Amino acid sequence: MNERPRADERAPADEDRAALRRGAGDSAFEQEARFGLALLRRHGWSLLLAFAGLLLPLWAFAELAEDIHRQEALVFDVPVLQYAHGLSRGSLDFLFGLLSKLGYQWGVVPFDIVLVLALTVLRRFREASFAALALGGSGLLNIAAKQFFARERPSLWESIAPEHNYSFPSGHAMGSMTLAAVLILLCWPTRWRWAVIVLMIPFTVLVGFSRLYLGVHYPSDILAGWAVATAWVVAVYLLAYRGGLHKPWQKIA
């Protein structure tokens, strides 16, 4: 037996037909404009998200990656690192050392695990799958990218928290930005979205700066990490929520 289409499936087609009926006496150009406006009303959020959250970050990452792959120096890398090092003092050593740890092993990674488990226990399986794929996939992408680009760490001074693996892109930047993007997209349809934005964006920026302050990453490593993390999360979101037609927490029959 054929099932009747759900209301959320019928609505877009009905809106298109209504738009064309209202302009039945108009010219082809006017009907096309009317149809286009209806399309933007229905998919405007998805198109904006795909452009600002997927295409632009991918372009930024590609620009940085091309220079790194050619082993070309970026003009802002060393000056920004020298500025960060110029701020060094005992109190900031502790602060940025703590932020660096919270940005990965002490904070972000445990929170990732708890988030996915909590969503699963709450039987929010679509949200849990989105979070698991975005967070886990980001980690795997970082490992693969580090091995591919094989960029050495900065060595302008002796770091108080040295690292010994490759540098590009920053795992801390990717991990914190991935978590921030996942939480923002999950909370966007709720009243909590601005609270999450106000909390997570400064946290992500401070984690990134902590890696510069400690001298274990170039600024281009941080920017690349933020860019590829954003693009990856948005891509998984558009896949999980049918190109943005559905929203987190929405009941889908």
C-alpha positions as a LaTeX table, in Angstrom:
\begin{tabular}{lrrr}
\hline
Residue & $x$ (\AA) & $y$ (\AA) & $z$ (\AA) \\
\hline
Met1 & 0.00 & 0.00 & 0.00 \\
Asn2 & 1.34 & 3.42 & $-0.93$ \\
Glu3 & 1.77 & 5.74 & 2.02 \\
Arg4 & 0.57 & 9.31 & 1.78 \\
Pro5 & 3.47 & 11.79 & 1.74 \\
Arg6 & 4.16 & 13.53 & 5.04 \\
Ala7 & 3.28 & 17.20 & 5.48 \\
Asp8 & 6.94 & 18.25 & 5.50 \\
Glu9 & 7.43 & 16.50 & 2.15 \\
Arg10 & 4.31 & 17.99 & 0.54 \\
Ala11 & 4.90 & 21.56 & 1.69 \\
Pro12 & 7.85 & 22.48 & $-0.57$ \\
Ala13 & 6.15 & 21.28 & $-3.75$ \\
Asp14 & 2.87 & 22.96 & $-2.72$ \\
Glu15 & 4.73 & 26.23 & $-2.12$ \\
Asp16 & 6.34 & 26.04 & $-5.56$ \\
Arg17 & 3.03 & 25.41 & $-7.29$ \\
Ala18 & 1.36 & 28.21 & $-5.33$ \\
Ala19 & 4.13 & 30.62 & $-6.30$ \\
Leu20 & 3.71 & 29.77 & $-9.97$ \\
Arg21 & $-0.09$ & 30.00 & $-9.78$ \\
Arg22 & 0.11 & 33.46 & $-8.26$ \\
Gly23 & 2.27 & 34.56 & $-11.18$ \\
Ala24 & 0.49 & 32.67 & $-13.95$ \\
Gly25 & $-0.04$ & 35.87 & $-15.95$ \\
Asp26 & 3.50 & 37.14 & $-15.47$ \\
Ser27 & 6.36 & 36.92 & $-17.91$ \\
Ala28 & 8.79 & 34.02 & $-17.81$ \\
Phe29 & 11.36 & 36.25 & $-16.08$ \\
Glu30 & 8.89 & 37.26 & $-13.37$ \\
Gln31 & 7.81 & 33.66 & $-12.81$ \\
Glu32 & 11.46 & 32.59 & $-12.55$ \\
Ala33 & 12.13 & 35.34 & $-10.00$ \\
Arg34 & 9.06 & 34.30 & $-8.00$ \\
Phe35 & 10.14 & 30.65 & $-8.08$ \\
Gly36 & 13.69 & 31.60 & $-7.08$ \\
Leu37 & 12.48 & 33.58 & $-4.09$ \\
Ala38 & 10.37 & 30.63 & $-2.96$ \\
Leu39 & 13.43 & 28.40 & $-3.28$ \\
Leu40 & 15.52 & 30.81 & $-1.21$ \\
Arg41 & 12.85 & 30.99 & 1.48 \\
Arg42 & 12.85 & 27.21 & 1.72 \\
His43 & 16.58 & 26.51 & 1.41 \\
Gly44 & 18.22 & 29.82 & 2.29 \\
Trp45 & 19.65 & 28.58 & 5.59 \\
Ser46 & 21.09 & 25.46 & 3.97 \\
Leu47 & 22.68 & 27.44 & 1.13 \\
Leu48 & 24.21 & 29.96 & 3.54 \\
Leu49 & 25.53 & 27.16 & 5.73 \\
Ala50 & 27.03 & 25.33 & 2.76 \\
Phe51 & 28.72 & 28.49 & 1.47 \\
Ala52 & 29.96 & 30.02 & 4.74 \\
Gly53 & 30.56 & 26.79 & 6.63 \\
Leu54 & 31.80 & 24.47 & 3.89 \\
Leu55 & 33.03 & 26.21 & 0.72 \\
Leu56 & 34.81 & 29.17 & 2.33 \\
Pro57 & 36.67 & 27.07 & 4.93 \\
Leu58 & 37.69 & 24.56 & 2.24 \\
Trp59 & 39.03 & 27.40 & 0.10 \\
Ala60 & 40.99 & 28.81 & 3.08 \\
Phe61 & 42.44 & 25.39 & 3.91 \\
Ala62 & 43.40 & 24.79 & 0.28 \\
Glu63 & 45.25 & 28.11 & 0.12 \\
Leu64 & 47.21 & 27.32 & 3.28 \\
Ala65 & 47.82 & 23.70 & 2.34 \\
Glu66 & 49.22 & 24.63 & $-1.06$ \\
Asp67 & 51.88 & 26.85 & 0.52 \\
Ile68 & 52.74 & 24.25 & 3.16 \\
His69 & 52.98 & 21.48 & 0.57 \\
Arg70 & 55.39 & 23.62 & $-1.45$ \\
Gln71 & 57.31 & 24.33 & 1.78 \\
Glu72 & 56.83 & 28.05 & 1.31 \\
Ala73 & 57.06 & 30.33 & 4.35 \\
Leu74 & 53.93 & 32.29 & 5.22 \\
Val75 & 54.76 & 35.91 & 5.99 \\
Phe76 & 52.65 & 36.10 & 9.16 \\
Asp77 & 53.82 & 32.87 & 10.83 \\
Val78 & 57.04 & 34.00 & 12.51 \\
Pro79 & 55.94 & 37.57 & 13.48 \\
Val80 & 52.80 & 36.26 & 15.22 \\
Leu81 & 54.81 & 33.60 & 17.04 \\
Gln82 & 57.34 & 36.22 & 18.18 \\
Tyr83 & 54.51 & 38.41 & 19.43 \\
Ala84 & 53.02 & 35.53 & 21.40 \\
His85 & 56.39 & 34.67 & 22.89 \\
Gly86 & 56.89 & 38.32 & 23.87 \\
Leu87 & 53.92 & 37.99 & 26.24 \\
Ser88 & 55.48 & 35.12 & 28.18 \\
Arg89 & 55.58 & 35.33 & 31.98 \\
Gly90 & 55.05 & 32.88 & 34.80 \\
Ser91 & 51.32 & 33.45 & 35.35 \\
Leu92 & 50.55 & 33.15 & 31.64 \\
Asp93 & 52.70 & 30.02 & 31.39 \\
Phe94 & 50.31 & 28.31 & 33.80 \\
Leu95 & 47.16 & 29.73 & 32.19 \\
Phe96 & 48.00 & 28.81 & 28.62 \\
Gly97 & 49.46 & 25.47 & 29.65 \\
Leu98 & 46.13 & 24.67 & 31.33 \\
Leu99 & 44.13 & 25.91 & 28.33 \\
Ser100 & 46.23 & 23.75 & 26.03 \\
Lys101 & 45.45 & 20.66 & 28.10 \\
Leu102 & 41.75 & 21.52 & 28.33 \\
Gly103 & 41.76 & 21.95 & 24.56 \\
Tyr104 & 42.59 & 18.29 & 24.10 \\
Gln105 & 43.31 & 15.52 & 26.59 \\
Trp106 & 41.84 & 17.06 & 29.76 \\
Gly107 & 38.74 & 18.67 & 28.28 \\
Val108 & 37.75 & 18.29 & 24.65 \\
Val109 & 38.34 & 14.55 & 24.24 \\
Pro110 & 36.50 & 13.48 & 27.45 \\
Phe111 & 33.66 & 15.89 & 26.63 \\
Asp112 & 33.37 & 14.43 & 23.11 \\
Ile113 & 32.94 & 10.94 & 24.56 \\
Val114 & 30.43 & 12.04 & 27.20 \\
Leu115 & 28.41 & 13.98 & 24.61 \\
Val116 & 28.02 & 11.03 & 22.26 \\
Leu117 & 27.19 & 8.65 & 25.12 \\
Ala118 & 24.64 & 11.07 & 26.61 \\
Leu119 & 22.87 & 11.55 & 23.29 \\
Thr120 & 22.77 & 7.78 & 22.80 \\
Val121 & 21.33 & 7.18 & 26.29 \\
Leu122 & 18.69 & 9.84 & 25.58 \\
Arg123 & 17.87 & 7.90 & 22.39 \\
Arg124 & 18.67 & 10.88 & 20.20 \\
Phe125 & 20.28 & 8.58 & 17.67 \\
Arg126 & 20.49 & 11.06 & 14.77 \\
Glu127 & 22.14 & 13.66 & 17.00 \\
Ala128 & 24.47 & 11.02 & 18.48 \\
Ser129 & 25.45 & 9.77 & 15.03 \\
Phe130 & 26.10 & 13.30 & 13.80 \\
Ala131 & 28.28 & 14.08 & 16.83 \\
Ala132 & 30.17 & 10.76 & 16.65 \\
Leu133 & 30.92 & 11.06 & 12.93 \\
Ala134 & 31.91 & 14.72 & 13.17 \\
Leu135 & 34.09 & 14.36 & 16.26 \\
Gly136 & 35.65 & 11.00 & 15.40 \\
Gly137 & 36.14 & 11.85 & 11.74 \\
Ser138 & 37.87 & 15.10 & 12.65 \\
Gly139 & 40.43 & 13.21 & 14.70 \\
Leu140 & 41.14 & 10.80 & 11.87 \\
Leu141 & 41.41 & 13.65 & 9.36 \\
Asn142 & 43.95 & 15.36 & 11.57 \\
Ile143 & 46.11 & 12.26 & 11.85 \\
Ala144 & 46.03 & 11.72 & 8.08 \\
Ala145 & 46.76 & 15.38 & 7.28 \\
Lys146 & 49.72 & 15.53 & 9.66 \\
Gln147 & 51.27 & 12.50 & 8.01 \\
Phe148 & 50.63 & 13.84 & 4.52 \\
Phe149 & 52.07 & 17.32 & 5.05 \\
Ala150 & 54.77 & 16.24 & 7.54 \\
Arg151 & 55.44 & 19.81 & 8.66 \\
Glu152 & 58.02 & 20.19 & 11.41 \\
Arg153 & 57.17 & 22.05 & 14.59 \\
Pro154 & 58.42 & 25.62 & 15.13 \\
Ser155 & 61.81 & 25.84 & 16.84 \\
Leu156 & 62.16 & 29.57 & 17.56 \\
Trp157 & 62.63 & 28.91 & 21.28 \\
Glu158 & 62.56 & 26.02 & 23.71 \\
Ser159 & 58.94 & 25.29 & 24.56 \\
Ile160 & 57.79 & 24.62 & 28.11 \\
Ala161 & 55.41 & 21.98 & 26.67 \\
Pro162 & 57.24 & 20.44 & 23.70 \\
Glu163 & 55.51 & 18.26 & 21.11 \\
His164 & 57.20 & 15.66 & 18.94 \\
Asn165 & 54.75 & 14.82 & 16.15 \\
Tyr166 & 54.02 & 16.85 & 13.02 \\
Ser167 & 52.53 & 20.32 & 13.10 \\
Phe168 & 50.04 & 20.89 & 10.25 \\
Pro169 & 47.15 & 21.19 & 10.91 \\
Ser170 & 46.86 & 21.72 & 14.67 \\
Gly171 & 45.04 & 18.89 & 16.43 \\
His172 & 44.07 & 21.17 & 19.32 \\
Ala173 & 42.62 & 23.73 & 16.91 \\
Met174 & 40.73 & 21.04 & 15.00 \\
Gly175 & 39.44 & 19.32 & 18.11 \\
Ser176 & 38.19 & 22.46 & 19.85 \\
Met177 & 36.64 & 23.90 & 16.68 \\
Thr178 & 34.97 & 20.59 & 15.84 \\
Leu179 & 33.39 & 20.43 & 19.29 \\
Ala180 & 32.33 & 24.08 & 19.07 \\
Ala181 & 30.74 & 23.61 & 15.63 \\
Val182 & 28.94 & 20.42 & 16.70 \\
Leu183 & 27.48 & 22.08 & 19.81 \\
Ile184 & 26.48 & 25.24 & 17.94 \\
Leu185 & 24.69 & 23.30 & 15.20 \\
Leu186 & 22.98 & 21.02 & 17.70 \\
Cys187 & 21.84 & 23.98 & 19.80 \\
Trp188 & 20.97 & 26.30 & 16.91 \\
Pro189 & 17.22 & 25.47 & 16.89 \\
Thr190 & 17.07 & 25.95 & 20.68 \\
Arg191 & 17.23 & 28.87 & 23.09 \\
Trp192 & 20.72 & 27.77 & 24.13 \\
Arg193 & 22.46 & 28.67 & 20.89 \\
Trp194 & 23.75 & 32.10 & 21.93 \\
Ala195 & 25.00 & 30.82 & 25.27 \\
Val196 & 26.92 & 28.07 & 23.47 \\
Ile197 & 28.36 & 30.55 & 20.95 \\
Val198 & 29.46 & 32.95 & 23.71 \\
Leu199 & 31.14 & 30.08 & 25.57 \\
Met200 & 32.67 & 28.03 & 22.75 \\
Ile201 & 34.06 & 30.67 & 20.39 \\
Pro202 & 36.32 & 32.34 & 23.01 \\
Phe203 & 37.36 & 28.91 & 24.27 \\
Thr204 & 38.36 & 27.83 & 20.77 \\
Val205 & 40.30 & 31.04 & 20.15 \\
Leu206 & 42.12 & 30.78 & 23.48 \\
Val207 & 43.04 & 27.14 & 22.87 \\
Gly208 & 44.46 & 28.11 & 19.49 \\
Phe209 & 46.43 & 31.00 & 20.97 \\
Ser210 & 47.76 & 28.75 & 23.73 \\
Arg211 & 49.48 & 26.65 & 21.09 \\
Leu212 & 51.17 & 29.76 & 19.69 \\
Tyr213 & 52.15 & 30.95 & 23.15 \\
Leu214 & 53.74 & 27.58 & 23.87 \\
Gly215 & 55.58 & 27.77 & 20.56 \\
Val216 & 54.44 & 24.38 & 19.30 \\
His217 & 52.40 & 25.56 & 16.29 \\
Tyr218 & 52.56 & 28.15 & 13.57 \\
Pro219 & 49.51 & 30.43 & 13.14 \\
Ser220 & 48.88 & 28.77 & 9.77 \\
Asp221 & 48.55 & 25.42 & 11.60 \\
Ile222 & 45.81 & 26.92 & 13.78 \\
Leu223 & 43.94 & 28.56 & 10.90 \\
Ala224 & 44.07 & 25.36 & 8.85 \\
Gly225 & 42.77 & 23.36 & 11.80 \\
Trp226 & 39.84 & 25.70 & 12.29 \\
Ala227 & 39.03 & 25.73 & 8.57 \\
Val228 & 39.07 & 21.99 & 7.94 \\
Ala229 & 37.20 & 21.27 & 11.18 \\
Thr230 & 34.41 & 23.69 & 10.25 \\
Ala231 & 34.09 & 22.29 & 6.73 \\
Trp232 & 34.02 & 18.69 & 8.00 \\
Val233 & 31.36 & 19.33 & 10.64 \\
Val234 & 29.11 & 21.22 & 8.23 \\
Ala235 & 29.47 & 18.46 & 5.63 \\
Val236 & 28.45 & 15.80 & 8.17 \\
Tyr237 & 25.57 & 17.99 & 9.37 \\
Leu238 & 24.18 & 18.46 & 5.86 \\
Leu239 & 24.43 & 14.71 & 5.32 \\
Ala240 & 22.81 & 13.78 & 8.64 \\
Tyr241 & 19.99 & 16.30 & 8.33 \\
Arg242 & 19.19 & 15.82 & 4.64 \\
Gly243 & 20.81 & 18.95 & 3.33 \\
Gly244 & 19.37 & 21.05 & 6.13 \\
Leu245 & 15.73 & 20.13 & 5.45 \\
His246 & 15.50 & 18.77 & 8.98 \\
Lys247 & 16.83 & 20.24 & 12.21 \\
Pro248 & 18.33 & 18.69 & 15.36 \\
Trp249 & 15.77 & 17.48 & 17.92 \\
Gln250 & 13.04 & 17.43 & 15.26 \\
Lys251 & 10.91 & 14.29 & 15.31 \\
Ile252 & 11.11 & 12.61 & 11.92 \\
Ala253 & 8.56 & 9.89 & 11.18 \\
\hline
\end{tabular}
